[in-house]
Amino acid sequence: QLQLVESGGGSIQAGGSLRLACAASGRTFANYAMAWFRQAPGEERRFVATISKDGGGAYLADSVKGRFTISRDNAKNTVYLQMTLLKPEDTAVYYCAASTVVAAAAYHYTYWGQGTQVTISS
């Protein structure tokens, strides 16, 4: 089992920044592509960003391009989501997830964290 624990969520005003972190344990972190998804109340879970096993490739949803950055530190078994220029519509629970392939579809991801709440006020 790969355990994932997110941190860094919070409540801030629009225009601000947050950095989420997801710490992994239990298996070899570098064997997994990692991703961030988010789920707002009453909505389905949606893809935000993904990064390849070695960090050489990263892909973001159109809604966050230019504002969010995904990165990873395999020495620290951690993946990050740097979020800037935050908007009220970014409000959601953010989940990190691990997969053996780089993908945007949630069904590819085997392991999930418990989520961290991000709330952006206008």
Order of alpha helices (4+ residues) and beta strands (2+ residues): beta-beta-beta-beta-beta-beta-beta-beta-beta-beta-beta
